[in-house]
Amino acid sequence: MFLLKEDGSEQVVYDYQDYPMYVHRNLLSSYANFAAPSHWHADIELIYIDFGAMRYNINGTVVSLQKGE
């Protein structure tokens, strides 16, 4: 789903060369155990829950997100 460097950071492949932006839609069910690998990056990451719910770990703090958030 995404590439990780040796330091655990994500190798982000931007959609536009002139502007560092990446838009991606995915299902948690596409990941083993419904969990993406733990990773980090310097970019801002926005998450929107289309349906269902998820728990999101941000620097050790787990946030529960619901549909529409």
Phi and psi in degrees as a GROMACS rama.xvg file:
@    title "Ramachandran Plot"
@    xaxis  label "Phi"
@    yaxis  label "Psi"
@TYPE xy
-149.506  160.164  PHE-2
-96.8173  135.556  LEU-3
-111.042  138.488  LEU-4
-82.8516  171.988  LYS-5
-60.264  -29.1054  GLU-6
-85.1952  5.25119  ASP-7
87.5119  0.53139  GLY-8
-81.9575  152.092  SER-9
-82.8668  135.211  GLU-10
-85.6338  95.3857  GLN-11
-80.0361  129.154  VAL-12
-106.5  107.041  VAL-13
-73.4632  150.388  TYR-14
-72.5826  -27.7829  ASP-15
-128.834  130.362  TYR-16
-66.8631  -34.005  GLN-17
-81.5726  -14.7265  ASP-18
-142.302  121.434  TYR-19
-74.3193  82.7703  PRO-20
-136.996  141.78  MET-21
-140.24  121.448  TYR-22
-114.028  130.398  VAL-23
-144.931  139.344  HIS-24
-122.165  132.012  ARG-25
-151.068  162.843  ASN-26
-107.795  137.642  LEU-27
-59.6668  -28.6057  LEU-28
-65.8075  -13.5789  SER-29
-79.6023  -9.75562  SER-30
-101.65  147.078  TYR-31
-58.7696  134.569  ALA-32
56.5841  24.8576  ASN-33
56.6534  34.2274  PHE-34
-140.181  125.609  ALA-35
-75.703  150.525  ALA-36
-59.6247  142.248  PRO-37
-64.0787  132.63  SER-38
-155.874  173.442  HIS-39
-144.195  163.186  TRP-40
-163.146  160.027  HIS-41
-79.6609  -12.4256  ALA-42
-75.5559  156.568  ASP-43
-77.2384  137.814  ILE-44
-121.097  125.404  GLU-45
-108.191  134.05  LEU-46
-120.699  135.665  ILE-47
-129.643  132.471  TYR-48
-95.3782  108.903  ILE-49
-70.8277  -43.3147  ASP-50
-156.238  156.524  PHE-51
78.4074  -149.983  GLY-52
-153.218  164.198  ALA-53
-155.69  158.962  MET-54
-105.383  134.295  ARG-55
-122.201  120.938  TYR-56
-92.1966  117.091  ASN-57
-118.337  103.058  ILE-58
51.9765  40.4568  ASN-59
91.9189  -8.49498  GLY-60
-100.282  123.688  THR-61
-93.8263  125.369  VAL-62
-114.856  131.357  VAL-63
-89.5853  128.665  SER-64
-118.68  139.184  LEU-65
-116.517  166.575  GLN-66
-48.9237  133.543  LYS-67
88.6086  -7.54241  GLY-68
